[in-house]
Amino acid sequence: MNGILAFILALIPYRDTILSVSPPLLWPLLNSPSKTGAVLLLYFLIQQIEGNFVTPIIMKKQVSLLPAYTLALVTAFGFFFGFLGLFLALPILIVIQIWVKEVLIKDILDPWQTAPSEPVNNP
């Protein structure tokens, strides 16, 4: 049940960890308060591995986003637009990246670069 709750709450960026750790932390408090620290440490380690290793590797391989672009954009959108900016930063970055590749590079620059250069003959 805790895994399903963590999966659902993972859709909320940057708040998911706090929200998803609360129910599993309450269970050891009721049964054995000494195990609460171990649960908190385990959640912290899982979140660090997922956030710092797994997600950047997936982003790099699936959508070819550099981690620096992702971090800069999420920070800027979070600063200027708040929670909504954090939530929409990556989808907007992916749409912009696809638009630049498909429209600007393939449709505009490729035909311009591959156009045959004919010598001008002035009779």
ABEGO torsion letter per residue (X at the ends): XAAAAAAAAAABBGAAAAAAAAAAAAAAAAABAAAAAAAAAAAAAAAAAAAAAAAAAAAAAAAGBBAAAAAAAAAAAAAAAEAAAAAAAAAAAAAAAAAAAAAAAAAAAAAAAABBBBBBBBX
